[in-house]
């Protein structure tokens, strides 16, 4: 009876395996490659080198994003980097959330500072800027949009401010310690500046003993010469 139970459990596990059995890291890498392809295609579309599909993409991007269309390739490239380097199991939801916040903040700022009658941030930026400017005014809305951009970077790249500050503090302490060591070494060199040591290697490979030259030894030699003359 126990053997039959084990056999049933094994059969259930084998049946539960998916047909497309690929590791999660491989799936993320695959999506990273797809985003790199989108990056290249978007660059070609913005310079009118992607055919009819590229021209349609450019028109839609101009109307929807305005000047923010030039940020599309960099967004694809940054998202691919995150998928390649991230160790999180699920990186897709933070990516979408960070991308939405990034474009909302960037296009909102472009719409606020764009000349009247122009669509600097496209329809997307105009929609968000109208809401925030009506509620808070232009200066406060610009601050909110900058905060959205920083929030998008924190969410997308999984930045932890505490660890970032500790790393910066550690780096400054190491630089300070190196400066202190260099100052101590220079002080010792100044104290021992009146005395120099060197070794002479003969043609046979043997080393002569250390020679020391300083102001005292020169005076002694001069005294010996004076004694011989006298």
C-alpha angles and dihedrals in degrees: 000000000000090000091054091051091052091050091051091050092051091049091051092051092050091050091048093059113105119240092231095055104178126149118252092240090055091051090051091049089051091054089047090057090049091053091050088054089050089051092056093043093049091051091051091046093053091053093045095251100117103076126234094330089054092051091051090049091050094051093049091047092049094052096041102037106017110195088355089078088085089064093060097085092048090049091055091047093049092047091051090051090052092051092048095048104031120104095195118113095225113035097152101082093049088048094053092043093048092047092051093049092045095053093042092054096041096046091044091056091047091052093049096051097035118108117264114278095020127109099224093156098030124228091310094056093041091054094052095040092053091053097047097038090052091051103037109009128243102292094048091043091053089053090050092050092049088051090052090053093051091045090053091053092049092050097042098045094034092235116184109203094202093057091043092053092046091051091051091047091049091049092051091049091051092050090049091050091051091051091051091050092050091049091050091049092050090049091053091049090054092050093049094039095111092063129060129181130199140165129226120212115207126216090260091060096250120129121234116223120270118286119211122201124188140134093278096057091050091053091049091053091050090051091051091052092049091051092052092051091049 
